Amino acid sequence: MVGIVLVSHSAAVAESVAELATGLAGGGVTAPVAAAGGTADGGLGTSAELVSQAAFAVDQGAGVAVLMDLGSAVLTVKALLAEGDELPENTRLVDAPFVEGAVAAVVTASAGADLAAVEAAAKEAYTYRKE
């Protein structure tokens, strides 16, 4: 299955979104999901080390989709991708709304979809209307 990493400036936010997404994915087997929130010392921010550890933890060989909350989290993931060996092969930065995209990604990955379909489902969350 495709693995999902949720990167937030807050450990609590990343963990809560991971819990919500896996809960909404339904019963049975869900895709591996890891929260990479905050800094290594528990503060607010983004830790390249935590992101890298989370990505390797969820990698099952089918790819890893990484969703981020804010700008510097995106920069951290881009820097890790540029390094070449800091993230598993076939790791993809996914430009999607954090909460809605995470739910769509986890549900789609849990259904056995490939990385391209997981990314597309997460990106489609931009079209969700709340009015």
C-alpha positions in Angstrom: 0.0 0.0 0.0 1.0 3.6 -0.5 2.2 5.2 2.7 1.0 8.6 3.9 3.0 11.2 5.9 1.3 14.2 7.4 3.6 17.1 8.1 2.5 19.9 10.4 4.1 22.6 12.4 2.3 21.0 15.4 2.7 17.5 16.6 -0.9 17.6 18.0 -2.3 18.7 14.6 -0.4 16.1 12.6 -1.5 13.3 15.0 -5.1 14.5 15.1 -5.4 14.6 11.3 -3.8 11.2 11.1 -6.3 9.8 13.6 -9.2 11.5 11.8 -8.1 10.2 8.3 -7.6 6.6 9.5 -10.9 6.7 11.4 -12.8 7.8 8.3 -11.1 5.2 6.1 -13.4 2.7 7.7 -12.8 -0.7 9.3 -10.3 -3.2 8.1 -6.8 -2.6 6.9 -5.8 1.0 6.4 -2.9 2.4 4.6 0.2 3.2 6.8 0.0 6.7 8.1 2.6 8.6 10.1 2.4 12.1 11.7 5.5 14.2 11.5 4.6 17.3 13.5 6.6 19.9 15.3 10.3 19.8 16.2 12.3 17.1 17.8 12.2 18.9 21.1 8.4 19.1 21.0 8.1 22.7 19.8 6.3 24.3 16.9 8.0 24.0 13.6 9.1 21.4 11.1 11.8 18.7 11.6 13.5 17.2 8.5 14.6 14.3 10.7 11.0 13.6 11.8 9.7 13.8 8.3 12.4 11.4 7.0 11.8 8.9 9.9 8.0 9.0 9.2 8.4 8.4 5.5 10.7 5.4 6.0 8.3 4.1 8.6 5.3 4.0 6.2 7.2 2.9 3.1 6.0 -0.5 1.9 7.4 -0.1 -1.6 4.3 1.3 -3.3 5.3 5.0 -2.8 4.9 7.6 -0.1 2.6 10.6 -0.4 3.5 13.6 1.8 1.0 16.2 2.7 2.0 19.4 4.5 0.1 22.2 6.4 2.1 25.4 5.8 4.9 26.9 3.7 8.0 26.0 5.6 6.8 22.4 5.9 6.7 22.4 2.1 10.2 23.8 1.9 11.4 21.1 4.3 10.0 18.3 2.2 11.3 19.9 -1.0 14.8 20.0 0.6 14.6 16.4 1.6 13.5 15.4 -1.9 16.4 17.3 -3.4 18.9 15.4 -1.2 18.0 12.2 -2.9 18.5 9.7 -0.1 16.7 11.4 2.8 13.3 10.0 1.7 12.3 6.6 0.3 12.3 6.2 -3.5 9.0 7.2 -5.0 8.1 9.7 -2.4 5.9 12.5 -3.7 5.1 15.9 -2.3 1.3 16.3 -2.7 -0.2 19.8 -3.0 -3.6 19.3 -1.4 -5.6 20.8 1.5 -4.2 19.3 4.7 -7.3 17.8 6.4 -9.5 17.0 3.4 -6.5 15.9 1.3 -5.3 13.6 4.1 -8.7 12.0 4.4 -9.0 11.5 0.6 -5.4 10.1 0.4 -5.8 7.7 3.3 -9.2 6.4 2.0 -7.8 6.0 -1.5 -4.6 4.3 -0.4 -6.5 2.0 1.9 -8.5 0.8 -1.1 -5.3 -0.3 -2.7 -4.8 2.5 -5.2 -1.4 3.4 -6.6 0.5 6.6 -5.8 -0.8 8.5 -8.8 -4.4 7.8 -7.7 -3.7 8.7 -4.1 -2.2 12.0 -5.2 -5.1 12.7 -7.5 -7.7 12.0 -4.8 -5.9 14.3 -2.4 -5.6 17.1 -5.0 -9.3 16.7 -5.8 -10.0 17.9 -2.3 -9.4 21.4 -3.5 -12.7 21.2 -5.3 -14.8 20.3 -2.2 -17.3 23.1 -1.5 -18.6 23.9 2.0 -21.4 26.2 1.1 
